[in-house]
Amino acid sequence: MYERLEITIKDHVAEVMLNRPEKKNALDTPFFDELAAAGEELQGNADVRAVVLYGAGGCFCAGIDTSALMEFSANIDEIRKMLATPPEHGRGNRFQRPTVVWQELQVPVIAAVEGVAFGGGIQLALAADFRFMAPDAKMSIMEAKWGLVPDMGITQCLPQLMRADQAKELIMTGRVLGAEEALSLGLATWLADNPLEKARAMAAELAARSPEAVQGSKALVDQVWSAGREGLALEGELQSKIIGYPNQMETVMSQMQKRSPVYK
């Protein structure tokens, strides 16, 4: 059913592996759709009590595939319209569903982060309830590299984790964080030499507890700390006024040509 994901379910734990290792699990448009569909599928599975999310090949997710950026450029008017249209029922547009759907799961989601979690990759990792991060792994809210703002549901998770001034700095600069700094800022929950092993152990522990109590605990905290679904509409609205315009395209071209950008 899935080409870019592998899902296994055993002892009430679903393991979801991003399976595009030759591209460091970079996200293209089929990947967006598969992630959203997988989350919806697991939401309807009453046998699942915990989820482990990780990437094949020792890398979580390198962010958006440059092929997807080119595809967006070729359909820019359609993309802008979609971004500017408020998502139905606050559930996110096509680019937000791949992360928002994991936040909507009633069961705990545990991400095991190795290699890198860049751009869309960090937003996917932050959609999990917990993140085990390898000591040599790296994170970045990297959309600034492409002249964009993060718009894959970051408004739903970042306000729960860190201060506004710290968030602005990371979003504006797109700089890369090491694991220790990610932990200190709240982007990683724990550091672990073997994140997947730790994630599996935690998932097994939670799956053995009362399902109602675990799910109720998640709902309690999420509702108290929630940033509000209106943030999803704001992400799309802001991005629609940036993507495909001259300065954003100049950012992309300068990155690809490895030169300094010239903005108007």
N, C-alpha and C positions, 0 to 999 in steps of 0.2 A: 504493500500500500504506500509506503514511504520510500523515497529515493535518497533523501538527505538526513533521515533520522532512523534510529533503530530503537525499538521499544520492547522491553521485556518486563513481565510482571510475575513476581514470585513472593509468596509469604506476605501478601498485602502491600508490597513495595513495588512501585513502577520505576524502572530505570530508563531514562530518556537520553540517548547518546546522539549528539550532533555528529553526523557521519559524512563529513566532507574533508577529510584530513589533508588531502592534496592541496587544498585552498585554505588551510588552517581554519576550516569551518566558517569561512566568510559567507555572508548572507547575500543571496541573490533573490529574485522575486519568487521562484518556486520554494525557496527555503522559508521565506516569510509565510507563505500559505501553509506549508507543512507544519511549521511550529504552531500556528493558530489552530489548525485542524487537530493536531495531537493533543493540545490542551483541552479542546472541546471534547475530544474522545474520552480523555481521562476523567473529566468532570462528570461524565455520565456513567462512570464505572464505580459502583458501590463497593467493590472488593478492594479498591485502592485506598490505603490509609496514609501513605507518604510517597513522595516522589524524589528521586535523585536525578539531577540534571548535570551532564558533563559533556566534554568534547573528546572525540577520537583523536589519536595521534599525539597525545600530550599537550594539546592546545584547546582552550575553551572556545574562543571565537574572536577572529581578527577584525570583526566589524563588517561593514558593507563591502561587497565585491565591486570593484571598479566597473565591471560590466553592467551592474545594476545602475550605476550613476549615468552611464552612457544611454541606457534604456530610458531613464527618466528624462534626460535631455531631449530625446527624440519625441517624447510625448508630454512636453512640459506643460501645455495648457490643461491637459486632462489631469496631470498630477497636481497642479495648483488648485484646480477646482475641487478635487477630492480632499486636499488638505484643508481648504477653507470651509468645507461643509462640515458642520458639527456632527460628530459620530452619533449614530442612532442609539438611544438609550444610554449614552455615555460609555459605551463599551469599546470605543476606540476605532480608528480607521484601519485600513489594510496594513499600514506600517506599524500601528500600535498594538494590534491584536496579538502579534507574536510574543509580546512581553506581558501585556495586560492580562491575557488569558491565564497565565501562571499565577498572577496575583489573585485572580478570581477563584482559583481552586480552593475548596474548603479545607483540603488537607495540607500539611506542611510540605514545602518544596525546599530541597537542600541542594545548593550548587557546589560542585567541586571544580575549582578554578586552577588550571595549570596553564603554562605558556602565557598567553595574553588574553585579555578581555577588553577589547577596544571598541569605541563607538557603540554600534548596536549590540556588540558583545557584552559590554559592561551594563547596558540597560537590561539585557536579558538576565545577567547574573544578579543585578539588583532587584529584579522582580521576584527572586527567590526569597524565602523567609530567612534563610541562613546561608552563609558562604564560607566554606573551607578554602583557603588559598595557599598555594605552595609558596615557600619562602623566596623562590626565584621568579615567581609569576609577576606580571605587570598589568596595570589597568590604565585606561585613559578614556575620558569623555571627549572623543577625538573629532567630533563633527566640525569644530572650528578649523581643522586642517582643510576641510572642503568648503569653507565659507558658509557653513550651515549652523543651525541650532539643533540640539538633541530633541527629537520629536517622536521617540518610541516609548512613551509612557514614563519618562523620567520624572514628570511632575507627581507621579503616584508613589514614588519610592524615595527620591532624594531628600525631600523635606523631613522624612522620618529618621534620617540617618545623620545629617550633618547641618552645620550652621549655614546661613544664607551667604555670608561673605566668603566662606570657603567654597561653597558650591559655585558662586559666580566666578571665582578665580579659576577653578578647574574647567568650567564650561567655556570661559573666554579664551583661555590659553591652549586648551587641549593637551596639556603636558602629560607626560607619562609618569605614573606613580609606581614605586616599588611596593612590595608586599608590606613592609613595616609601616610605611606612611599610609597605605590603604587601611591597615588595621587601626592606626591612630586616628584616622578621620572617620572611622565607622563604616567604611565601604566593605571591608572584610570582617567577618565575625570572629574567625580564628585562623591562625596559621598552622599548617600541618605539612609534614614531609610527604605524606601520602594523602592528599585531600579526598580522593575517591574512597579510599578505605575508611576514613573517618566519616564521610558522608553516608556511606552504607551502614556503618555501625549506628549512627544516630537515627537513620531512617528505620532500622530494625527495632531500636528502642522505642521510638514513637509509635510504630505500628503495633507494638505489643501493649500499649496503653489503651485506656478507654477511648474509642473513637470520638464519642460525643464530647468528652472533656478536652481532647486535643483540638478538635475543630472549634469548640466553643472558645478556647483560649486564643486561637488565631483570630477568630471573628472579633473578640473583645478588644484585642490590641489594635487590630487594623482599623476598626471603627473609631477608636479614640484618637489614633495618630493620623487618620486619613487626611490627605491633601485635598480631596474633593475631585469628583469626576470632571468638573468644569475645566480643570487643568489640561485635560486631553484636547479639548476644543481650542484652547489657547496655543498649545504646541502647534497644531495644524495651521491655525490662522497666521502665526508668526512665520512659520516655514514657507507658507504660500507667498509671502511678500519678499522672500529672499531667494528661493531656489530658482535657478535658470536666468536670473538677472545678471547684468554685466559683471559686477564685482564678484559674485559667487562663481561665475564661470571662469573668471580670471584666476580665482583661487585654485580651482581644479586644474586649469592648464599650467599654472606655475608649479604646482606640485608635480604634475606628470613630467614637465620639462626641466624640473630641478633648478628653478631660477626664482629670483625674488619677484613677488607680484607687483603690478602697477595698478593702483586703484584710482577710480575717477571720483 
